[in-house]
Amino acid sequence: MSCIDQIEYEIILSGASFREGAEYIRKHFGEHYEVDPGYRLFDAHLIGVPPVVLGVDAEDVIFPYTKPCRGTFLLRARGPEEIARLRARKK
């Protein structure tokens, strides 16, 4: 999949800056990871101001995503495989 619209997601914040998204994730989710811009999540490459902060809540990944001409959103999507990949790179 190369388009984020091909997965089911919930919008947590819209029109947020990268900093606001990162602060929200750090405040609301005990498990979070920092990745570099370009990190591949759901077969889409994330853009943003480094570090890009990703949160984990049960089997959901919380992440910033920028849609061209639409702005940046903080999304929540089911992603146990993505979570396993995040956890594995921490070791």
C-alpha positions as CSV (number, residue, x, y, z in Angstrom):
1,M,0.0,0.0,0.0
2,S,1.4,3.4,-0.9
3,C,-1.6,5.6,0.2
4,I,-2.5,6.0,3.8
5,D,-6.2,6.2,2.7
6,Q,-6.1,2.5,2.0
7,I,-6.1,1.7,5.8
8,E,-8.7,2.5,8.4
9,Y,-7.7,5.3,10.7
10,E,-9.1,7.7,13.2
11,I,-8.0,11.4,13.2
12,I,-6.9,12.5,16.7
13,L,-5.7,16.0,15.8
14,S,-6.0,18.0,12.5
15,G,-4.1,21.0,11.5
16,A,-1.5,20.3,14.2
17,S,2.2,21.2,13.9
18,F,4.8,18.4,14.2
19,R,5.7,19.7,17.6
20,E,2.1,19.7,18.8
21,G,1.7,16.1,17.6
22,A,4.9,15.0,19.3
23,E,3.9,16.7,22.6
24,Y,0.4,15.1,22.4
25,I,1.9,11.6,21.9
26,R,4.4,12.0,24.7
27,K,1.7,13.3,27.1
28,H,-1.0,10.7,26.3
29,F,0.8,7.5,25.4
30,G,3.3,5.8,27.7
31,E,4.9,3.9,24.9
32,H,6.4,6.0,22.2
33,Y,9.3,5.9,19.7
34,E,11.4,8.4,17.8
35,V,12.2,7.7,14.2
36,D,13.8,9.7,11.4
37,P,11.9,11.4,8.7
38,G,11.5,8.9,5.8
39,Y,10.7,6.1,8.2
40,R,8.3,3.7,6.4
41,L,5.0,3.1,8.2
42,F,2.2,1.2,6.5
43,D,4.3,1.4,3.3
44,A,4.2,5.2,3.4
45,H,7.3,7.3,4.1
46,L,6.7,9.8,7.0
47,I,7.8,13.3,6.7
48,G,8.3,15.8,9.5
49,V,10.7,17.6,11.7
50,P,13.1,15.2,13.4
51,P,12.6,13.3,15.5
52,V,9.2,12.0,14.3
53,V,7.4,10.7,17.4
54,L,5.2,7.6,17.1
55,G,2.9,6.3,19.9
56,V,1.6,2.9,20.7
57,D,-1.7,2.1,22.4
58,A,-2.6,-1.6,22.6
59,E,-2.5,-2.6,18.9
60,D,-2.8,0.9,17.6
61,V,0.0,3.2,16.2
62,I,-0.4,6.9,16.7
63,F,1.5,8.9,14.1
64,P,1.7,12.3,12.3
65,Y,0.9,12.2,8.7
66,T,1.0,15.1,6.2
67,K,-1.4,15.0,3.3
68,P,-0.4,17.3,0.4
69,C,-2.6,20.4,0.3
70,R,-4.5,19.2,3.4
71,G,-1.9,19.7,6.2
72,T,-0.7,17.5,9.1
73,F,-2.9,15.2,11.0
74,L,-2.3,12.9,14.0
75,L,-3.7,9.5,13.2
76,R,-4.5,6.3,15.0
77,A,-4.5,3.1,13.1
78,R,-4.5,-0.6,13.9
79,G,-1.0,-1.9,13.3
80,P,0.4,-4.9,15.3
81,E,3.0,-5.6,12.6
82,E,4.2,-2.0,12.6
83,I,4.4,-2.0,16.4
84,A,6.5,-5.2,16.3
85,R,8.8,-3.6,13.9
86,L,9.1,-0.5,16.1
87,R,9.8,-2.5,19.2
88,A,12.4,-4.7,17.3
89,R,14.4,-1.7,16.2
90,K,14.7,-0.4,19.8
91,K,16.8,-3.5,20.8
